Amino acid sequence: MIATKANKGRPLSVRVGDRYGMLVVAARVQDGPRRQVRFLCHCDCGREIEVLAASLRTGKTRSWGCLRRARMRAAARAAAA
């Protein structure tokens, strides 16, 4: 695990290979403008996305956007039935 100034010496809890929802962490990328730690993730749908480590840890980001669309389709089918 990596300790940086941004996380005040605490090790990051996000590691390459970890799965968060439909995302698998592939690599750490350059930190954001405010030293925010970001990771390159691969979604199960095949797309890539850069995500803040905090968004992964808190569950705010769980897919590229395909999860939301799938839920909307399922809700529409349930409402039509």
Buried (B, 14 or more C-beta within 10 A) or exposed (E): EEEEEBBEEEEBEBEEEEEBBBBBBEEBEEBEEEEEBBBBBBBBEEEEBEBBBBBBEEEEBBBBEBBEEEEEEEEEEEEEE
